[in-house]
Amino acid sequence: MTVYNFPYKDAEFVISELLGFDQLCREAGLEDINGELVSAILDEAGRLGSEIIAPLNPVGDQKGATLGKDGVQETPGFADAYRQYVDSGWPSLIASEAYGGQNMPKVLGAAVNEVWQSSSLAFSLCPLLTGGAIEALSAHGSDELKDTYLPNMVSGEWTATMNITESAAGSDLAAVACRAVPEGDHYLLTGQKIFITWGDHQMTENIIHLVLARLPDAPAGVKGISLFLVPKFLLDENGRSGKRNDVFCVSLERKLGIHASPTCVMNFGENGGAEGYLVGEPHNGLAAMFTMMNDARQGTGMQGLSLCERSYQQALEYAKERLQGTRSDGTRFPIIEFPDVRRMLMLMKAAIEAMRGLAYIAAAEIDKIHWAKDPQEAQKHAARTGLYTPIVKGWITELAQELTSLGIQIHGGMGYVEETGSAQHYRDVRITTIYEGTTGIQGLDLVGRKILANNGEVLRSLLADIQATAEAMSDIDELEGQASALKSAVDSGREARLWLLEHAAQNRNIAGSISVNFMMMLGYICGGWVMGQSALKAARLLEGSGSNESFLRAKLVTAQFYTDHLLPRAGSFLATVKAGAYSIMALDVEQF
Ligand SMILES: Cc1cc2nc3c(=O)[nH]c(=O)nc-3n(C[C@H](O)[C@H](O)[C@H](O)COP(=O)(O)OP(=O)(O)OC[C@H]3O[C@@H](n4cnc5c(N)ncnc54)[C@H](O)[C@@H]3O)c2cc1C
């Protein structure tokens, strides 16, 4: 059985054709970076992913991390794979050159992350969180903190964690209660964090925890939270890991999936206080942490896509091999010939390609902020990034639940039993709608901060861009039907936008009641946009050289399938948006 192959053709199509990567890099003055380099990098990542990391995925599922007297012991084989990952320079791919990074575009980082996440989500979370911590520290840390910690984090010699959640503070960060008291040139932290991913392990000589806590004079609520850097081992005068700091993993959660990713209860300061250093301004930790969370939110959307891809590859192979039909001459044929199995495979394929396009486009939008020629242009890209982020996180991870379930369905009973491995993807993907802000929180972020806060202007401009794609598609005869479906979807988006702007102020429950459905609607419309752009490119390329014909023809059919089977969902989500809050809120709590 094939373990996993990175879908190079589709990823490269998105990067080179949909994003116009070479042109983007030229405009950004990055002369050395082009599609050829991207292919070479993806090739290398794909090799490490399929040959070394992917085979460890079922191992980690069966033999997850354990807690012993020396702390957390990771799954056998992970340390060696992590060493190979570090030795090949992957942790530094998109980090700044100032700290030893390779300064590659974010979108390339997203594509490479797809490799790691499809190979083993549990493994990939460790470097993913380190990447987020590098971003937060780079943006908010003092020069001294950056010089001291970033080089070893960028090289992957040390990993990092994000310590936000406490037993009483999950979605509601205002309740964070961990404390930090000044002590000379540092702070002493006390308290407990729960659910901390890769909070401890033996793969590296140090672990850098970024921790939200309150100073003694902190105001109540989210305005009183500060961010601290707390290393597992304090550094000696030569900058090497020395004395053990007062932070320990005291237990591991047993959970539905990602068994190889240790989910730790972390105690700070049981023996006098964990030494920590303030990152950024006092009481402004949430802003600093948000740098990390926004990065992580798009990254979590990628996780949903990545597990769908792996589930799809496995289901496809099974569908080609499993014989269940008998022809009139008595010969048997595989289940891929049944229309309903094809429907399920096409649903997976079309949704995955739409998700991939959207996730990469959103990652490239972050690059465009950095590459902008003036502050106004940067602001435009930042606003678009803000709009994309909850859609990438919320829509992709919700849809991923359906797709990985189809991956099981295609296997029949063999999908439900653990032997084939399809069930692992379904279990592993379940967390993606929960961590980094639940789907409910993404919906609220989208509707509140990203739409109502700017009177729907950023959304208006996105819908105008989608309309422009639909207009361009209308010029090609064979895409006319798809173009008109995309225009209707844009109309649904416009109607929902106007409805929201009109009704949100009238009733305080409106935004909260409709936000997730609004987000799902926009997800399907954005997916339609991606597939529309893909069809347009494919049709134009087919008129030209004729190379890659089979892939391009399949793209046209896949876009048609998306229009027929997935895009209509935007219309039904519009209906739920317009239903408003009444039937959601009308029952008294006792009537449930
Ligand atoms: C495996 C795993 C790994 C994790 N990794 C980390 C990590 O590395 N670092 C870290 O700090 N945390 C981590 N978390 C914690 C994770 O981010 C939280 O579980 C998540 O933010 C939700 O918080 P909660 O569990 O307290 O749920 P709650 O906040 O109690 O939410 C329960 C339900 O209520 C809804 N809800 C809550 N508030 C609102 C609201 N205002 N409006 C609408 N609906 C609302 C939610 O959507 C959800 O459906 C991890 C969790 C798990 C399970």
The ligand as a Tripos MOL2 file, in Angstrom:
@<TRIPOS>MOLECULE
LIG
   53    58     1     0     0
SMALL
NO_CHARGES

@<TRIPOS>ATOM
      1 C1         -5.4820   18.1380   21.7360 C.3       1 LIG1
      2 C2         -5.4940   19.5720   22.1690 C.ar      1 LIG1
      3 C3         -4.3760   20.3550   21.9830 C.ar      1 LIG1
      4 C4         -4.3740   21.6870   22.4250 C.ar      1 LIG1
      5 N1         -3.2330   22.4390   22.3190 N.ar      1 LIG1
      6 C5         -3.1660   23.6300   22.9710 C.ar      1 LIG1
      7 C6         -1.9350   24.3330   23.1010 C.ar      1 LIG1
      8 O1         -0.8920   23.9060   22.5950 O.2       1 LIG1
      9 N2         -1.9170   25.4850   23.8010 N.ar      1 LIG1
     10 C7         -3.0420   25.9990   24.3920 C.ar      1 LIG1
     11 O2         -2.9410   27.0350   25.0340 O.2       1 LIG1
     12 N3         -4.2350   25.3740   24.2720 N.ar      1 LIG1
     13 C8         -4.3190   24.2000   23.5880 C.ar      1 LIG1
     14 N4         -5.5180   23.5320   23.4880 N.ar      1 LIG1
     15 C9         -6.7140   24.1410   24.0560 C.3       1 LIG1
     16 C10        -7.6930   24.5900   22.9910 C.3       1 LIG1
     17 O3         -7.2080   25.7130   22.3080 O.3       1 LIG1
     18 C11        -9.0440   24.8120   23.6860 C.3       1 LIG1
     19 O4         -9.5590   23.5250   24.0010 O.3       1 LIG1
     20 C12       -10.0100   25.6010   22.8480 C.3       1 LIG1
     21 O5         -9.5770   26.9250   22.7330 O.3       1 LIG1
     22 C13       -11.4290   25.5930   23.4150 C.3       1 LIG1
     23 O6        -11.4390   25.9240   24.7730 O.3       1 LIG1
     24 P1        -12.2150   24.9630   25.7970 P.3       1 LIG1
     25 O7        -11.7300   23.5800   25.5710 O.co2     1 LIG1
     26 O8        -12.0730   25.5180   27.1570 O.co2     1 LIG1
     27 O9        -13.7080   25.0250   25.3400 O.3       1 LIG1
     28 P2        -14.7970   26.1120   25.7960 P.3       1 LIG1
     29 O10       -14.2300   27.4590   25.6420 O.co2     1 LIG1
     30 O11       -15.3350   25.7090   27.1130 O.co2     1 LIG1
     31 O12       -15.9090   25.8860   24.6700 O.3       1 LIG1
     32 C14       -16.9600   24.9040   24.7710 C.3       1 LIG1
     33 C15       -17.9820   25.1900   23.6750 C.3       1 LIG1
     34 O13       -18.5540   26.5010   23.8720 O.3       1 LIG1
     35 C16       -18.3650   27.3140   22.7260 C.3       1 LIG1
     36 N5        -18.0680   28.6870   23.1400 N.ar      1 LIG1
     37 C17       -17.2410   29.1080   24.1090 C.ar      1 LIG1
     38 N6        -17.2050   30.4480   24.1380 N.ar      1 LIG1
     39 C18       -18.0190   30.8900   23.1690 C.ar      1 LIG1
     40 C19       -18.4130   32.1800   22.7070 C.ar      1 LIG1
     41 N7        -17.9250   33.2980   23.2300 N.pl3     1 LIG1
     42 N8        -19.3090   32.2380   21.6840 N.ar      1 LIG1
     43 C20       -19.7930   31.1310   21.1090 C.ar      1 LIG1
     44 N9        -19.4550   29.8840   21.5040 N.ar      1 LIG1
     45 C21       -18.5770   29.7740   22.5280 C.ar      1 LIG1
     46 C22       -17.1990   26.7020   21.9690 C.3       1 LIG1
     47 O14       -17.2700   26.9980   20.5760 O.3       1 LIG1
     48 C23       -17.3700   25.2180   22.2600 C.3       1 LIG1
     49 O15       -18.2730   24.6490   21.3550 O.3       1 LIG1
     50 C24        -5.5470   22.2210   23.0110 C.ar      1 LIG1
     51 C25        -6.6900   21.4310   23.1630 C.ar      1 LIG1
     52 C26        -6.6630   20.1130   22.7810 C.ar      1 LIG1
     53 C27        -7.8960   19.2730   23.0090 C.3       1 LIG1
@<TRIPOS>BOND
     1     1     2 1
     2     2     3 ar
     3     2    52 ar
     4     3     4 ar
     5     4     5 ar
     6     4    50 ar
     7     5     6 ar
     8     6     7 ar
     9     6    13 1
    10     7     8 2
    11     7     9 ar
    12     9    10 ar
    13    10    11 2
    14    10    12 ar
    15    12    13 ar
    16    13    14 ar
    17    14    15 1
    18    14    50 ar
    19    15    16 1
    20    16    17 1
    21    16    18 1
    22    18    19 1
    23    18    20 1
    24    20    21 1
    25    20    22 1
    26    22    23 1
    27    23    24 1
    28    24    25 2
    29    24    26 1
    30    24    27 1
    31    27    28 1
    32    28    29 2
    33    28    30 1
    34    28    31 1
    35    31    32 1
    36    32    33 1
    37    33    34 1
    38    33    48 1
    39    34    35 1
    40    35    36 1
    41    35    46 1
    42    36    37 ar
    43    36    45 ar
    44    37    38 ar
    45    38    39 ar
    46    39    40 ar
    47    39    45 ar
    48    40    41 1
    49    40    42 ar
    50    42    43 ar
    51    43    44 ar
    52    44    45 ar
    53    46    47 1
    54    46    48 1
    55    48    49 1
    56    50    51 ar
    57    51    52 ar
    58    52    53 1
@<TRIPOS>SUBSTRUCTURE
     1 LIG1         1 GROUP 0 **** ****
